[in-house]
């Protein structure tokens, strides 16, 4: 099969798997193979893909890579088994029909290079002909001992009939385990009947953490992903002992039926061989496969959930145009303060102490002074150690001094990592690490995306078990999420940091640094076209990146829009048709909206007139209607507070407003102003069945809830989104 024929076959397979047309998949594969990025294809090449969105393109890319890996692995496996002299026509057909790495691994498992087996030793003793005769029925139970006796002494190791029979059994059991059909029968039985259980290791230091799994048992077909990850974690920490069991008797009966043992002359001996194969060879391998598959599925599920949470966090709306007082709470070393201008510049920094009654009045006075001096509108309080005590002080200070401000609790996860990082040191070399961390807390409120991209996504605290996931897969998955978010929002070319620019379509760490260096040496970019002067930004890089880089107030009005420079001639034709000059784009929607909106209704008639395609015309029209639009504007703003709650104040049925901080498989955690977040269990989210909490809530969303349960001893609160009757 030629490379073109192979690509065509893969395109057809992807088309069937994803229910997409051949034209859509073919267009996407061609663009991907040419080095185009997914954000670029999604926004600027919809005509070639028939309007595929980013999710569909990522699915195509993932499946294309998987299938190409399958093709390469298939060839390696065929050569390896052929070299062993064990490649039967049936096995070759099964391998050639395998369409996944998992299936190839199942087929290759019995033939992997390993230490010498008992079957290998029996073969060296010359017992293979006897085993084949037993398999075919030429030797039966009636004369097997007689044949075995004749073999005694033919090899130094064959000293008794029992040793001969054991060797023959080892060979037959090995053959049973290698037969694709028989192994599949056992696998299907195991998958259908398998259960996983755990027992607590009471001697473990972490036994208390895994108490819920002390006597746990559940069918593997029904166990949710988060429990698999919890069991794995407990086993890794030596707190749990995990075991699996399945109906091997049913598996034995099915294999016996497939071999037609009811009429086999060596039925009794063959039954013994099946039992041996299941217990010693097939069973353990299949249990490992099931456990591996469960773990991989759990990893994939956790990656999806974590990625979704990260996306929601990164796309929280910025709090623009506000002066922020950031507070990094602390007891012994005090609460670090940093006042940030509306542009994120550091105006001043300080420290207050809140540990006792003597220092609190001084702390309140200092907060009041900073708020009044710098016209602070919002205080950003980190949610770490001493956050609760800091909120109480801030709340009291606002009330007692009638200050015109509110506070927001900010997730400070990863702030300390940023403060000690090379990025943090380069950005604020004049400040110590604790001050850099405080600045990060404030800037997260002003522009979450621009600030959080400076931190590795796994450290921003919106998932469960992310530290148990494969690092390579986690990094790749989250890099895709961050890239998607950055290109969804777009970047201001003249003030974006290198950390933000490196995620722009087509750019990397080096080109991002080169852009910042050019800007520092030459000033603001006057036009997008100036990017071509940057070392490392060739024609392809420019093409992929430029549409996502905006310039406000530059020489070219269209540079402030989502219109790609390759479509500027088209954009000017559309503007002329609407009676609008490019310079008028900065005049607001009222100056251009009606005329352009009228053209939108005629977009299907315009391709012939404008010599372009419908998808590109619609994209340009949309960009011209809302130039410079930030898609985050549609989301709810952060929840502002002026006072704090106490657990003692709550009663069942109390109505609260809170902000979702984390979404997991079994529910969502919500900050309602208490020391600890409350939990909305999935069963309390809707009065109808929902398959995932993500269907109802998202990170950063403001929700209306009611108190469902209060555990003052453990400081826990259960919440419900269902209004009490």
Number of C-alpha atoms within 10 A of each C-alpha: 7 7 8 9 10 13 17 14 13 20 26 17 18 22 18 12 11 13 10 17 16 17 15 19 28 20 20 27 20 14 18 16 10 9 12 20 17 27 25 22 23 19 22 22 20 21 17 19 22 16 16 20 15 16 12 17 22 14 13 22 19 11 19 19 11 14 19 15 13 19 17 10 15 23 12 12 20 17 12 17 19 13 10 10 9 14 17 11 9 12 19 18 11 16 20 14 12 18 16 17 16 13 15 19 17 18 22 20 14 20 14 12 11 7 7 8 12 15 21 15 15 23 18 11 17 17 24 18 11 23 23 16 13 23 22 13 17 14 20 20 16 10 12 17 16 12 16 20 16 12 21 17 13 12 12 8 13 21 14 14 19 14 16 26 23 16 25 26 25 24 27 26 25 23 20 24 25 21 14 17 16 20 23 17 16 23 21 13 19 23 18 13 17 19 19 20 19 20 18 23 19 14 9 15 11 16 19 14 11 19 16 10 21 18 11 14 16 14 16 21 14 8 15 16 18 19 13 20 22 17 22 18 16 23 18 12 13 17 26 27 17 16 12 19 15 18 15 18 12 15 24 21 15 16 22 18 11 12 16 11 17 11 9 20 19 22 20 13 19 24 17 14 22 25 18 20 25 23 13 14 18 24 23 14 18 21 20 12 17 19 17 12 13 19 19 17 15 20 23 17 16 24 23 16 20 27 23 20 24 24 23 19 22 27 23 24 23 21 18 12 12 17 24 32 31 31 31 30 26 21 16 9 12 17 26 21 26 28 26 23 20 16 14 20 13 15 13 13 18 15 18 22 22 23 17 9 9 10 12 15 15 14 20 20 14 15 23 19 12 18 22 14 9 16 17 23 17 22 28 28 28 29 22 16 13 19 21 22 17 23 28 14 19 23 18 16 20 20 13 11 11 10 17 13 18 18 23 21 24 22 19 21 18 20 28 19 17 22 24 15 16 11 15 22 16 9 13 15 12 10 15 13 20 17 23 24 27 28 31 28 32 31 27 24 27 25 19 20 23 19 22 25 22 20 20 15 23 20 17 19 18 25 22 19 14 18 11 15 20 12 12 8 13 23 16 10 17 21 17 15 20 24 20 20 21 24 21 17 17 23 23 17 23 19 13 16 20 20 19 22 32 21 23 28 26 23 20 17 13 13 19 22 17 17 25 21 14 16 16 11 8 9 11 15 19 16 19 22 13 9 21 14 11 17 12 17 19 12 9 11 19 19 17 22 22 26 25 27 24 23 23 19 12 16 14 15 18 28 26 27 25 25 26 23 17 12 17 14 11 19 23 15 14 21 21 12 13 17 11 17 14 14 11 13 22 16 9 12 15 9 13 21 15 13 16 21 15 11 18 17 10 10 15 14 12 18 16 10 7 15 10 14 16 17 20 20 22 17 17 20 23 17 19 26 21 16 21 22 15 13 13 15 12 9 15 12 15 20 18 16 18 17 17 17 15 10 16 8 7 16 13 14 16 13 17 16 14 23 22 21 23 25 25 20 20 16 20 24 23 28 22 24 22 18 20 16 22 27 24 25 18 21 16 19 22 14 9 7 9 13 10 16 21 18 9 13 17 21 24 25 19 21 17 15 25 21 22 21 17 18 10 10 6 7 13 17 22 20 29 23 20 15 13 13 4
